[in-house]
Amino acid sequence: MALFRSLYAAYGAQHWWPAETPFEVMLGAVLTQNTAWTNVERALDQLRAQIPLSPEAVLALETPVLAELIRPSGYFNVKARRLCSFCTALVEAGGESVLAALPTDELRRWLLAINGIGPETADDILLYAFERPVFVVDAYTRRLFRRLGLIAGDEGYEQIRQRVETALGPDTALFNDYHALIVRHAKDVCRARKPGCECCLLNRSCAQRAPD
């Protein structure tokens, strides 16, 4: 909580995830795999210009056409197949309203059973589309927590997620802002290369800060 309060005091609420509907969040969660969010925005804009953003409309596209529309997101052929798998599963399950009635653990298992949906993508969807109190662990989280000495760095995804959720309790709004704040700080300051240690608000508590 001390880390969260420091980040929140510096950056404020992040109002993440930027999307108009839960389904748009789901699309973005798949498209953002291994790429920057600016590329996802371009892909979503191209998709939105051609079809209404719904699973049925996505499935109505020929896969090569879908791949071309989402080309800016990278790995577009793979992601097109993953989007089709996800949309098929979503339609066959009865849609968002049916899934929203499931307990979080059951919904998470359903997501993880879909081809191309790993833990991080599943938890993005759970937190930001279904508003469940699930903490998202990504590369930014690992980097920041490791540099601050909160983790050793070799822990598995589930170990980190469960540690944070146990420590903070089930709080959707907190996890939403926390994840977004970590991403903001890691992208702007605690970068993988050439971190801005000299201007970092966490400098004094960082085990791996650059020497003065």
C-alpha angles and dihedrals in degrees: 000000000000089000092047092050092050093050093044092050090053101042109015126210113343099201091218138198100051104213140115097223139022090248090056087054089053092051091049092049091059095041094050092063108122096351143084120267092241088065091050091053090054091049093048091048091054092046093047091051090060106036142011108264101253132121091244092053092048091051091049090065121089108249094242089052091049090048092053092049092053094041093118090065093064128232082051098166092052092044092048090057091046092050090050091050091049095046092047091052091046094052093044090051091057100258137279096311092058093047092046089064093059122099112256096251092051093046090050091052090050091053094047091053091064117095111256096016111115129176096277094049091044092051092047087057094044094049103038104028102032097026095230122159096252123137115226117222115200137156091277091054092050093048096049096041091048094049091049091050094243091124134019091232100240097080120122123250095255093048092056094042094050093046092055094043091049092048097047103030126226105317117147096187091049094049090047094055094036095057092044092049092050090052091048094050095042093050096044103035117358093057124171090239125034097002114203095240093154092064100031117124088212095052098116095050096045116107091201102042119139112262118262 
